[in-house]
């Protein structure tokens, strides 16, 4: 299992840095996930979670306004 994770890490780095994906090695669901992230412009090196604290506060405020 650790060997597979190491291979995925190497393939992921190659995809992020060079835009090249080894499709013959990766499961289809993983390829789709990586492509969705790239299409959304997600930064793979961002340390934060799915949303920054500022964004979460704005989302809570928006929901409160609707309720």
N, C-alpha and C positions, 0 to 999 in steps of 0.2 A: 504494500500500500504506500509506503513512504517513497518508493521509487516512482510510482505513478504521480504522486503529488509533486515531486521534484521535476518530473518531465513537464507537467502542466505549468509549473512556475516558469520554466525556461521558455515554453511555447508562449505563455502569456506575455512575458517580457519582450519577446520578439514581436508579438502582435502590437503591443502598446508602442514600442519604440520604432518599429519599421513598417507596421501595417500589414505584415505577412502572417497568415494563419495556416498552420499545418492541419488541413481539414481531414486528412486520412488518419490522424492520430486521436483527434478530439471527439467526444460524444456530441451528437447534433444539438442537444439541449444546451451544452456549455458554449458551443459556437454561437448559437442564437443569443444567449445571454450576453456574451462579450460584444456582439454586434449591436445589440440594443443599447448597451452602455455607451459604446462609441458614438452611436447615432444621437444619443441624448447629450453628448458632450461631457459626460461625467469624467472627472479628474481622478485617475486611479491612484494618484499620490496625495490626495487630500486626506488630512488626518481626521476630519470631522465625520460625524455620522451621516445619515441620510439627509439631514437638514441642519443648518446652523441654528443656534439658540435664537437669533434674531428672526429667522424664518418661522420657527416654531411659535414664537410669540405672536407673529402676524397671523399665522393660521388660527391660533386660539381666538384672537381678536375677531377675525372674520367669522368664525363659527358663532361666537357670542352675538355678533350683530344680526346673524340670521335667526337665531333662536328667539 
